Amino acid sequence: MSWWQKLFGGTSSGQGSQSQRQQTKQQALRSGNIHVSSEDGDLVAVQRILSAGRQSLSSRDSMQRTPLHRAARGGQVQVMQFLLEKGADINARDEYEWTPLHMAAEANKPEAVKFLIDRKADLSARDSDLRTALHRAAEHNSVDAIKVLLEAAPATLIPAGDSTGMTAKAVAKAMGYQQAIAMIEKYE
């Protein structure tokens, strides 16, 4: 049995019985794991954890990510809205200087990307490699997220270079992602 199966049940691809998944969620609630609950979109658990004072909006996981980072990665707009209404920092940084927008863009969660943009997330925020959310989306062929980002700020994002001078288009080319390249070219 792998470490993943021991910890979460099922296989490393995330499969497992419904009862195993429910048991994992219950364990997360009992332990007060706001990060898991946020990424899973379990708003009731997030509310309970916060009201019980077990963790806060600014609680950090092992990679220094906030609950908002994790909700953005999971595309959990309802949880994101709740966290922001409670005062979460929309531009919080993790250990690699990623913002929740970087997380949503990389994970190709266009609704979460749009939600964050509409609430004034910093589109020009750069991580420790000086990459924007567009760079991260291009690196993972997250075409839907690329479209949302470029609809918001093409003139700002397209020419931006990272720490090596690579633009998001150059990153997509290096990865061989033709769809990402085509989407970026559409906005040039």
C-alpha positions as CSV (number, residue, x, y, z in Angstrom):
1,M,0.0,0.0,0.0
2,S,1.4,3.4,-1.0
3,W,1.7,6.4,1.3
4,W,-1.1,8.0,-0.7
5,Q,-3.4,5.0,-0.1
6,K,-2.6,5.0,3.6
7,L,-3.3,8.7,4.0
8,F,-6.3,9.2,1.7
9,G,-7.5,5.7,0.7
10,G,-8.0,4.5,-2.9
11,T,-5.4,5.0,-5.5
12,S,-3.0,7.8,-6.2
13,S,-5.3,9.0,-9.0
14,G,-7.7,10.0,-6.3
15,Q,-10.1,7.1,-6.7
16,G,-11.5,5.4,-3.7
17,S,-14.8,4.6,-2.3
18,Q,-17.3,7.2,-1.4
19,S,-17.0,6.3,2.2
20,Q,-13.2,6.6,2.1
21,R,-13.6,10.1,0.7
22,Q,-16.2,11.0,3.2
23,Q,-14.0,9.7,6.0
24,T,-11.1,11.8,4.7
25,K,-13.3,14.9,4.8
26,Q,-14.4,14.1,8.4
27,Q,-10.8,13.7,9.4
28,A,-10.0,17.0,7.9
29,L,-12.9,18.6,9.8
30,R,-11.9,17.0,13.1
31,S,-8.3,18.1,12.7
32,G,-9.4,21.6,11.6
33,N,-7.7,21.4,8.2
34,I,-9.1,24.5,6.6
35,H,-6.8,24.0,3.6
36,V,-8.2,20.6,2.6
37,S,-11.7,21.8,3.2
38,S,-11.1,25.0,1.1
39,E,-9.7,23.1,-1.9
40,D,-12.5,20.5,-1.7
41,G,-15.1,23.3,-1.7
42,D,-16.6,22.2,1.7
43,L,-17.9,25.6,2.7
44,V,-19.7,24.2,5.8
45,A,-16.4,22.7,7.1
46,V,-14.5,26.0,6.4
47,Q,-17.2,27.9,8.3
48,R,-17.1,25.5,11.2
49,I,-13.3,25.5,11.4
50,L,-13.2,29.3,11.4
51,S,-16.0,29.7,13.9
52,A,-14.3,27.1,16.2
53,G,-11.1,29.2,16.1
54,R,-9.0,26.1,15.0
55,Q,-7.5,28.0,12.1
56,S,-7.7,31.4,10.6
57,L,-8.0,33.0,7.2
58,S,-4.2,33.5,7.3
59,S,-3.3,30.0,8.4
60,R,-0.5,28.6,6.3
61,D,0.1,25.0,5.0
62,S,3.5,23.4,4.6
63,M,4.0,25.5,1.4
64,Q,2.9,28.7,3.1
65,R,-0.4,28.7,1.2
66,T,-3.5,30.2,2.7
67,P,-7.0,28.7,2.5
68,L,-7.6,31.2,-0.4
69,H,-4.7,29.7,-2.4
70,R,-6.1,26.2,-1.9
71,A,-9.7,27.3,-2.8
72,A,-8.4,29.0,-5.9
73,R,-6.4,25.9,-7.0
74,G,-9.6,23.8,-6.5
75,G,-11.7,26.3,-8.4
76,Q,-14.0,26.7,-5.4
77,V,-15.5,30.1,-6.1
78,Q,-18.1,29.9,-3.3
79,V,-15.4,29.2,-0.7
80,M,-13.2,31.9,-2.2
81,Q,-16.1,34.4,-1.9
82,F,-16.7,33.5,1.7
83,L,-13.0,33.8,2.5
84,L,-12.7,37.2,0.9
85,E,-15.8,38.4,2.6
86,K,-14.2,37.4,5.9
87,G,-11.1,39.4,5.0
88,A,-8.7,37.0,3.3
89,D,-5.8,38.6,1.5
90,I,-6.5,38.3,-2.3
91,N,-2.8,38.8,-3.1
92,A,-1.3,36.6,-0.3
93,R,2.0,35.0,-1.2
94,D,3.2,31.4,-0.6
95,E,6.8,30.2,-0.2
96,Y,7.3,30.7,-4.0
97,E,5.6,34.1,-4.0
98,W,2.6,32.6,-5.8
99,T,-0.7,34.4,-5.3
100,P,-4.1,32.7,-5.4
101,L,-4.4,33.9,-9.0
102,H,-1.2,32.0,-9.9
103,M,-2.8,28.9,-8.4
104,A,-6.1,29.2,-10.2
105,A,-4.4,30.0,-13.6
106,E,-2.0,27.0,-13.3
107,A,-4.9,24.7,-12.4
108,N,-6.9,25.9,-15.4
109,K,-9.8,27.1,-13.3
110,P,-11.2,30.0,-15.4
111,E,-14.2,30.8,-13.1
112,A,-11.8,31.2,-10.2
113,V,-9.4,33.3,-12.4
114,K,-12.3,35.6,-13.4
115,F,-13.6,35.8,-9.9
116,L,-10.2,36.9,-8.6
117,I,-9.7,39.4,-11.4
118,D,-13.2,40.9,-10.8
119,R,-12.2,41.4,-7.2
120,K,-9.0,43.2,-8.2
121,A,-6.3,40.5,-7.8
122,D,-3.0,41.8,-8.9
123,L,-2.6,40.7,-12.5
124,S,1.0,41.8,-12.7
125,A,2.0,39.9,-9.5
126,R,5.2,37.9,-10.1
127,D,6.4,34.9,-8.3
128,S,10.0,34.0,-7.2
129,D,10.9,33.2,-10.9
130,L,9.3,36.6,-11.9
131,R,6.5,34.7,-13.6
132,T,3.0,36.1,-13.8
133,A,-0.2,34.0,-13.6
134,L,-0.1,33.9,-17.4
135,H,3.3,32.3,-17.4
136,R,2.0,29.6,-15.0
137,A,-1.1,29.0,-17.2
138,A,1.1,28.7,-20.3
139,E,3.5,26.3,-18.5
140,H,0.6,24.0,-17.9
141,N,-1.4,24.5,-21.2
142,S,-4.2,26.0,-19.2
143,V,-5.9,27.4,-22.2
144,D,-9.2,28.5,-20.6
145,A,-7.3,30.4,-17.9
146,I,-5.1,32.0,-20.5
147,K,-8.1,33.3,-22.3
148,V,-9.6,34.8,-19.2
149,L,-6.3,36.5,-18.2
150,L,-5.7,37.9,-21.7
151,E,-9.3,39.2,-21.9
152,A,-8.5,41.2,-18.8
153,A,-5.0,42.6,-19.5
154,P,-3.3,41.5,-22.8
155,A,-1.1,44.6,-23.1
156,T,0.3,44.0,-19.6
157,L,0.7,40.3,-19.6
158,I,1.8,39.3,-23.1
159,P,5.2,41.2,-23.1
160,A,6.1,40.3,-19.5
161,G,9.4,38.3,-19.2
162,D,10.3,36.1,-16.3
163,S,13.7,35.8,-14.6
164,T,15.2,34.3,-17.8
165,G,13.5,36.8,-20.1
166,M,10.9,34.3,-21.3
167,T,7.5,35.5,-22.1
168,A,4.4,33.3,-21.5
169,K,4.4,32.5,-25.2
170,A,8.0,31.4,-25.1
171,V,7.2,29.2,-22.1
172,A,4.3,27.6,-24.0
173,K,6.6,27.1,-27.0
174,A,9.3,25.5,-24.8
175,M,6.7,23.1,-23.5
176,G,5.3,22.4,-27.0
177,Y,1.8,23.5,-26.1
178,Q,0.3,24.6,-29.4
179,Q,-3.2,25.5,-28.0
180,A,-1.6,27.8,-25.4
181,I,0.5,29.4,-28.1
182,A,-2.5,29.9,-30.4
183,M,-4.5,31.5,-27.6
184,I,-1.7,33.9,-26.7
185,E,-1.2,34.8,-30.4
186,K,-4.9,35.6,-30.7
187,Y,-4.4,38.5,-28.2
188,E,-1.1,39.8,-29.6
